[in-house]
Amino acid sequence: MTDYNQLKVATFNLYNYLAPPDAFYDFQRIYSAEQWAKKQRWLADYLKNQQPDIIGFQEVFSINELKQQVNAEGYPYFAVVDEPTVIDDFIYRDPVVAIASRYKIVDVSQVEAEQDDALAMGLSANFNFSRRIIRATLEVPHLGQVDCYVVHFKSKRSMLHHQDDESHSEQQNLVMQLKSQALGRWASSIQRGSEAVLLLVEIIKRRAHSNNPVIVMGDFNNELHDGVLNHLIADHLRFSGHRQNSPSRSEFKLQDSWQLYQRHVVIENDREATHYFGSSSSVFDYILLSREFDAGFQSSFFEVVDYHTYDQHLINPQFAYDDQSTDHGVVMVTMKLRS
């Protein structure tokens, strides 16, 4: 039974959610019927056990299958704004994001960057997000209309690819590969950072027009407080004169839900990583909130009372159960109505 005095929001990278007999990325990468059943069961178990009200998904290939599965789990409202690329009728690339909700979705659109804003940053006028971003407006108890954004920013993978030239020496090929990697990884950072700031600009413009509360969720493929993305939380922005201390600034500010949760607890905890690569770990998955969810704002409706990263499949996996799960931790925040 839904508790209308609390709101649970999750972001979930599904990691190649594609029903057989289709393949992801190349013709050999096809789930068996057993593997696909395990992947669907893992998702179903998470939804049953954690009971989020709103979920932002990344890495969706099989849109209809996901829509049917979440509907069966009690999420009748579902939306996407894009489709994956299909090659040779069965090889899928470019997965999309999706949103599922217990609450009615009253409007859906994709976020598009303004050409003038892209040009002002020195980008091409036809700049595009690497993956289309959803803006879904939901009708949420106590809040009314809430704008939810689901994102999957550009990965750190190099945008340039080196291929050895047989006429060159080993050292020449090494130098060319180093050059390609350095330029390509920075190009990815430029793309990822540009996506973040252009999204923020669109959120600000929408907020000024609608005054709807805002939730941003997704796989950021980067630490939030790194310089590439930290403008999303806008703590470091500087304004002229009286605007620097204007209380109206908070209307357009987004806050990391983890930081809001830390204000609620007596003893601060370490934040669990959501992604592991070799010996390194990172937090790539985030939920950002507007001031309506900040207990420090006098007129807020909700406060963050729990923050949970589901990561057992990453740090202590049971192969028979977790082998078709996901390579990300699943982040969920719980917000309760303020009394």
C-alpha positions in Angstrom: 0.0 0.0 0.0 1.4 3.4 -1.0 2.3 5.8 1.8 1.4 9.2 0.5 3.4 10.9 3.4 6.7 9.6 2.0 8.3 9.6 -1.4 11.0 7.1 -2.5 13.0 7.9 -5.6 15.6 5.6 -7.2 18.1 5.7 -10.1 18.9 2.4 -11.7 21.4 1.6 -14.4 20.1 -1.7 -15.9 23.3 -2.6 -17.7 22.3 -3.9 -21.2 18.6 -4.5 -20.6 17.9 -6.4 -23.9 15.6 -9.3 -24.5 16.8 -12.2 -26.6 17.2 -13.1 -29.4 18.5 -9.5 -30.0 22.2 -8.7 -29.4 23.8 -5.7 -27.8 26.8 -4.1 -29.5 27.9 -7.2 -31.5 26.3 -10.3 -32.8 27.7 -12.6 -30.1 26.3 -10.7 -27.1 22.9 -12.3 -26.7 21.3 -13.4 -23.4 20.1 -17.0 -23.2 16.5 -17.5 -22.1 17.8 -18.4 -18.6 20.1 -15.3 -18.4 17.3 -13.0 -19.4 14.9 -14.6 -16.9 17.5 -14.0 -14.2 18.0 -10.4 -15.2 14.3 -9.7 -15.1 13.9 -11.5 -11.8 16.7 -9.4 -10.2 15.0 -6.2 -11.2 11.6 -7.5 -10.0 13.1 -8.5 -6.6 14.7 -5.0 -6.2 11.4 -3.3 -6.9 9.4 -5.6 -4.6 11.9 -5.3 -1.7 12.8 -1.6 -2.0 9.5 -0.2 -3.2 10.6 3.0 -4.9 7.7 5.3 -6.1 9.7 6.8 -9.0 12.6 5.1 -10.8 14.9 6.6 -13.5 16.5 3.9 -15.6 19.6 3.9 -17.8 20.8 1.4 -20.4 17.4 0.4 -21.8 17.3 -1.4 -25.1 14.1 -3.4 -24.8 11.6 -0.6 -24.1 8.4 -2.6 -24.4 9.7 -5.4 -22.2 10.7 -2.9 -19.5 7.3 -1.2 -19.7 5.5 -4.5 -19.3 7.7 -5.6 -16.5 7.4 -2.5 -14.4 3.7 -2.3 -15.0 3.4 -5.8 -13.6 5.2 -4.6 -10.5 2.8 -1.7 -9.9 4.2 1.1 -12.0 1.5 2.0 -14.5 3.2 5.2 -15.7 6.2 4.8 -18.0 7.9 7.1 -20.5 10.9 7.3 -22.9 11.8 10.0 -25.4 14.1 8.0 -27.7 14.8 4.6 -29.2 18.1 2.6 -29.4 19.9 2.3 -32.7 19.3 -1.1 -34.5 21.8 -2.5 -37.0 21.0 -5.5 -39.2 17.6 -5.9 -37.5 19.0 -7.4 -34.3 22.2 -5.7 -33.1 21.3 -2.9 -30.7 23.4 0.2 -29.8 22.8 3.5 -28.1 20.6 2.5 -25.2 18.1 5.0 -23.8 16.9 6.3 -20.5 13.4 5.7 -19.1 11.2 6.6 -16.2 8.6 4.5 -14.3 6.2 5.8 -11.7 3.4 4.9 -9.4 2.2 8.5 -9.8 0.6 9.9 -13.0 2.9 11.3 -15.6 1.1 14.3 -17.0 3.7 15.6 -19.5 6.8 14.2 -21.1 9.4 15.9 -23.3 13.1 15.6 -24.2 15.5 18.3 -23.0 17.1 20.1 -25.8 19.9 22.6 -25.6 19.4 26.1 -27.0 21.7 26.8 -30.0 22.6 30.2 -28.6 23.7 28.7 -25.3 25.9 26.1 -27.0 27.4 28.8 -29.2 28.1 31.0 -26.2 30.2 28.2 -24.8 32.2 27.8 -28.0 30.3 24.6 -29.0 28.8 23.7 -32.3 25.3 25.1 -32.9 24.1 21.5 -33.5 25.4 20.2 -30.1 23.4 17.2 -28.9 23.3 15.3 -25.6 25.0 11.9 -26.1 21.8 10.4 -24.7 18.5 12.2 -24.8 17.4 13.4 -21.4 13.8 12.9 -20.2 11.8 15.6 -18.5 8.7 14.0 -17.1 6.1 16.0 -15.1 4.5 13.9 -12.4 1.4 14.5 -10.2 2.8 13.8 -6.7 0.7 13.9 -3.4 1.3 17.1 -1.3 3.6 18.5 -4.0 1.4 18.8 -7.1 3.4 18.7 -10.3 7.1 17.7 -10.0 9.6 17.9 -12.9 11.7 14.7 -13.0 14.8 14.5 -15.2 16.5 11.3 -16.1 20.0 11.5 -17.4 22.9 9.4 -18.6 25.9 11.7 -19.2 28.7 10.9 -21.6 31.1 8.2 -20.3 34.8 8.8 -19.7 35.6 6.5 -22.6 37.7 8.2 -25.3 35.8 9.8 -28.1 38.8 9.1 -30.4 39.9 5.6 -31.5 43.4 4.7 -32.5 44.3 2.1 -35.1 47.9 1.0 -35.5 49.5 1.8 -38.9 51.6 -1.2 -40.0 54.0 1.2 -41.9 54.9 2.9 -38.6 57.3 1.7 -35.9 56.0 0.4 -32.5 57.1 3.7 -30.9 55.3 5.8 -33.5 52.1 3.8 -33.0 52.5 4.1 -29.2 52.9 7.9 -29.5 49.8 8.1 -31.7 47.8 6.0 -29.3 48.8 8.2 -26.4 47.8 11.3 -28.3 44.5 9.7 -29.3 43.7 8.7 -25.7 44.7 12.1 -24.2 42.6 14.1 -26.8 39.7 11.6 -26.8 39.3 11.4 -23.0 39.4 15.2 -22.7 36.8 15.4 -25.6 34.6 13.1 -23.5 35.0 15.4 -20.5 34.1 18.4 -22.5 31.0 16.6 -23.8 30.0 15.4 -20.3 30.5 18.8 -18.7 28.7 20.6 -21.5 25.7 18.3 -21.1 25.6 19.0 -17.4 25.7 22.8 -17.7 23.3 22.9 -20.6 20.9 20.7 -18.7 21.2 23.0 -15.7 20.4 26.0 -17.9 17.2 24.3 -19.2 16.2 23.3 -15.6 16.6 27.0 -14.5 14.5 28.2 -17.4 11.8 25.7 -16.8 11.8 26.4 -13.0 11.4 30.1 -13.6 8.4 29.3 -15.9 6.7 26.5 -13.9 8.0 26.8 -10.3 7.6 23.0 -10.1 9.8 21.1 -7.6 12.8 19.4 -9.4 14.3 15.9 -9.1 17.3 15.0 -11.3 18.4 11.4 -11.3 20.8 9.3 -13.3 24.2 7.9 -14.1 26.5 11.0 -14.3 29.6 8.9 -15.3 31.6 11.2 -13.1 32.0 12.3 -9.5 29.6 15.2 -8.9 32.1 17.4 -7.0 34.7 17.1 -9.8 35.2 20.3 -11.7 33.5 18.9 -14.8 30.1 18.6 -13.1 30.1 20.6 -9.9 28.3 23.5 -11.6 25.2 21.3 -11.3 25.0 22.1 -7.6 26.0 25.8 -8.2 27.8 26.3 -4.9 30.7 28.1 -6.5 28.8 30.5 -8.8 29.4 34.2 -8.1 26.9 37.0 -8.6 27.3 40.8 -8.7 26.2 43.1 -5.9 23.1 42.3 -3.9 22.4 39.1 -5.9 25.3 37.2 -4.2 23.3 36.9 -1.0 19.8 37.0 -2.5 17.4 34.4 -0.9 15.9 33.9 -4.3 19.0 32.1 -5.4 18.0 29.0 -3.5 14.9 28.7 -5.8 17.2 27.6 -8.7 19.7 25.6 -6.7 20.0 21.8 -6.8 21.4 19.9 -3.9 22.9 16.4 -3.6 20.4 14.2 -1.8 23.3 12.6 0.1 24.3 16.0 1.6 20.6 16.6 2.6 20.5 13.2 4.2 23.7 13.8 6.2 22.0 16.8 7.8 19.4 14.4 9.1 21.6 11.9 10.8 23.5 12.3 14.1 26.6 10.4 13.0 28.0 11.1 9.5 28.6 8.0 7.4 30.9 7.2 4.5 29.2 7.3 1.1 29.1 3.9 -0.7 30.6 3.8 -4.2 28.2 3.0 -7.0 30.7 1.8 -9.6 34.0 -0.2 -9.4 36.7 -0.4 -12.1 39.7 -2.5 -11.2 40.9 -1.3 -7.8 39.2 2.0 -8.0 35.7 3.0 -6.8 33.5 6.0 -7.6 30.1 7.5 -7.0 28.6 7.9 -10.5 24.9 7.7 -9.7 23.1 10.7 -8.1 19.8 12.1 -7.2 19.6 15.9 -7.0 16.8 17.8 -5.4 15.4 21.4 -5.3 14.7 23.2 -2.1 11.2 21.7 -1.7 13.0 18.7 -0.3 15.5 20.6 1.9 14.5 20.7 5.6 16.7 23.8 5.9 14.3 25.7 3.7 11.4 27.0 5.8 8.7 26.4 3.2 9.9 22.9 2.2 7.4 20.1 2.0 9.6 17.0 2.5 12.9 16.1 4.1 15.4 13.4 3.2 15.3 10.8 5.9 17.1 7.9 4.2 19.7 7.4 1.5 20.5 3.8 0.4 22.9 2.4 -2.1 22.1 -1.2 -3.0 25.5 -2.7 -3.7 25.6 -6.3 -2.4 25.9 -7.6 -6.0 29.1 -5.5 -6.3 30.9 -6.0 -3.0 29.7 -9.5 -2.0 28.0 -11.1 -5.0 26.3 -14.4 -5.0 27.1 -15.5 -8.6 24.0 -17.8 -9.0 21.7 -14.9 -8.2 23.7 -11.7 -9.2 25.5 -12.7 -12.4 22.9 -10.9 -14.6 22.3 -7.9 -12.3 24.1 -4.6 -13.1 27.5 -3.1 -12.8 26.2 -0.1 -10.8 24.9 0.3 -7.3 21.2 1.3 -7.2 20.7 4.6 -5.3 17.4 5.4 -3.6 16.4 8.3 -1.3 13.4 8.3 1.0 11.7 11.7 1.8 9.0 12.2 4.4 6.4 14.9 4.6 7.4 17.4 7.2 5.1 17.7 10.2 
